[in-house]
Amino acid sequence: METIIEIQRLSKSFGSHEVLKDIHFSVEKGEVVTIIGSSGSGKSTLLRCVNLLEKPSGGQIIYNGENILDDRHDIHQYRRKLGMVFQQFNLFNNHDVLNNCMVGQIKVLKRSKEEAEQIARKYLRVVGMENYINAKPRHLSGGQKQRVAIARALSMEPDVMLFDEPTSALDPEMVGEVLKIMKELAGTGLTMLIVTHEMEFAREVSDRVVFMDKGVIAEEGPPEKIFNNPDQERTREFLKRTLKTV
């Protein structure tokens, strides 16, 4: 398999508080990797370091064979290759749904308005939101907003899609519609790195599950191994708290 992103000895501190400690892991092309763990374990910070919303304190992020933390590397070019879906949607409230999915393409990728609209409509169709192209975000439910946010990220046609707990801000009845879209995307061969607290979803869609605890990767492996027969006691304790049966 082709490695797209490789993390080596990554660390992150906020003042004297070390949030990430000596993180090593990689993401292969077409792989779906989920990151699980308790609140405060460092999951979201790791994801934000991967796309450089947070600057790592140390270590390397190797993208297609190059260390993107090297001063010579174009960080903006790297970021264009990553699609990010946030907990809180981060849509442009003054733009309608279609423009939310076009503006990044036009400004960042320099696509024509016609091409951007064609691509935006394509991905809005994928997430079931094409009929809402003229709606403003304030008129949408949380689940609809998150589906638009996914379409917006897909419209940039990234190499890797990053999801930071994309259902955590949703009402329970809206969680399913977003997870359904993500399951469908996982089935297309899209490379996905997902921080989630939805254990059954992680079990179902993952090629590999990464369990984080207190700023380190405590264990990783295929979902059947992590969920059915984990090696680490702290993995077992976490799963007992979060799953009805383990």
Secondary structure by P-SEA (a helix, b strand, c coil): ccccccccbbbbbcccccccccccccccccbbbbbbbccccaaaaaaaaaaccccccbbbbbccccccccccccaaaaaaabbbbcccccccccccaaaaacccccccccccaaaaaaaaaaaaaaaccccccccccccccaaaaaaaaaaaaaaacccbbbbccccccccccaaaaaaaaaaaaaaaccbbbbbccaaaaaaccccbbbbbccccccccccaaaaacccccaaaaaaaaaccccc
